[in-house]
Structure formats: C-alpha cells, structure tokens
Amino acid sequence: MAAPLILTLACADRPGITARVTGFLFERGCNILDAQQFNDRAEAGGTDRFFMRVVFDPDGSTAEGLRGAFAALAGEYAMAWKMAREDRPRRTIILVSKADHCLVDLLYRWRTAELPIDPVAIVSNHPREAAIREDIGGIPFHHIPVTPDTKPEAEARLRALAEETQAELVVLARYMQIFSDEQSAHFAGRCINIHHSFLPGFKGARPYHQAHERGVKIIGATAHFVTADLDEGPIIHQDVERITHADSPSDLVRKGRDIERRVLAEAVRLFAQERVLINGSRTVVFRG
C-alpha cells in the first residue's frame, strides 16, 4: 500500500477552493485522512490568503501522476503548493558552534524516530569533530571555519554542500555566525534558527547573566526562519519558563538550554511534517 501524501498550498482567498481540492482527490479515488485550512481574512487585518494542508491515501495513484494532474488546478488559482510523501524523512544539515545541547537533542530525537529527518551533514565553524564524534556517529562532519576575510568562501562551501547533499532543511543549532543577506536569501524558507527570548530582551554577551541582574520572571526561546533581518524571521514555535528570585545565573543557563532544545526540536518536527506555511512576515502552523 502506498504511503500517504501531504498536500500543502497557499493562494489568494476566494470561494470554492476547498471544494475544488477535495473534489480533485475524490475524483481520483483518494481518501482524505486529515485536512486543515486557514483563511487569513483581510477584514481581520490579514493578508486575504488561503492556506491548506491535506493528508490523503493516494489509493494506488503515483505521486508523480497526481502532481502532474494537480498542476492545472494549482495554476488556475495561482497556488504555491507542494505534494510530498508523508513517510519520507527530510534531508537536513545541522550547523553547530561550541554549544552542542541542541545538536545532541536533535540527533537523539532522530534516532528514536521522533523527528522525521535524515541528517546528511553536520557543519561547524570550530574543529569539533573529536568532541562530538560519539554523538554524530556516521553522519559526515564538515569543519568550515569562518573569519571576516573568509566568510564569502565559507558560505559558498555551505551552499555547495547543501546542493551536493540535496538538503531540504538547514538547522542552526546554536550556530553562532550571522548569515549574509545573500546566504539568507539562498536558504529562504528552509533554514531554521533558535535563540533565547527574554521579557524584557537582552542582547550581546552573557544574556542570562543580564537577565539575572534585572530579576526577570520569564525566560524563553524562539525558533524562526532565517532572513536578512537578524532574529526577526517568521516565527515557527516559542515557549517560556518561569523564573524565581532563587534562580542563579547558572540556573538560568541550564533552564535556557533545556527550553532551546525543546523549541528547536518542535520547530524542526513541524517543518518536516509540512505543517509550516509562510504568510509574509508570519507563519501558518497546522499543529497535530
């Protein structure tokens, strides 16, 4: 029996889209297993766009055949769309600097089949292979050092690696290098970053120590798509944790690492399951 397929689409909102999509699947004997949609209504301050995610049993039809047939309908509505196998892990490159808590967590969740990804490469701007070899196992490791003078060359090497491995997702797992505008544009919509979130916000060195000095009561983390605007890309997932006066700076660091792991893993899961659609500077996330 063929694996279910996932259809995601976005287009200008107008009457009849749901009927046309479900009718298309019905006419080809496909059985809908799950369907979610969202109308971002203009009168509510939205973009007046329609978003949909449908999981269906193709009932013997090939994905290639269905894609070819659906292209005509998609063209009629000027849809941005994708049809992918539900059971196919997404080819992923993970970037890491010195802190490896997010990397190790992603690999653990991958090995326990919690994350539907296929790690095709680990990249670091530091020579970390010996330190993390036990964690990465047989996944190829690439040391790509980055300096102000070599940054264009380093970014070109990453782009070449992504093309060579046919990577569908790039994850910055506490990778402490800022992408150039060119690099951000190249990986637009398929590169996820994680960073701490505080109320109020603290930037620069030792943010958890700054937060402790100000007596914050909430810390958190944000996973978002990478754009040219530093840490301001469309948000995929966030979470928070309460802090008390008894928490030391080291407690905040420990709790911060834990929430960064959880938030990044959830964002990667949502992306890999085709649950995230970009809506301008925001996202539509079909949870499940």
Secondary structure, DSSP 4 states (H G I P E B T S, - for coil): -PPPEEEEEEEE--TTHHHHHHHHHHHTT-EEEEEEEEEE-GGGTS--EEEEEEEEE-TT--HHHHHHHHHHHHHHTT-EEEEEETTPPEEEEEEE-S--HHHHHHHHHHHTTSS-EEEEEEEESS--HHHHHHHHTTS-EEE----TTTHHHHHHHHHHHHHHHT-SEEEESS---PPPHHHHHHTTTSEEEEEEEESS---SS-HHHHHHHHT-SEEEEEEEE--SSTT-SPEEEEEEEE--TT--HHHHHHHHHHHHHHHHHHHHHHHHTT-EEEETTEEEE---
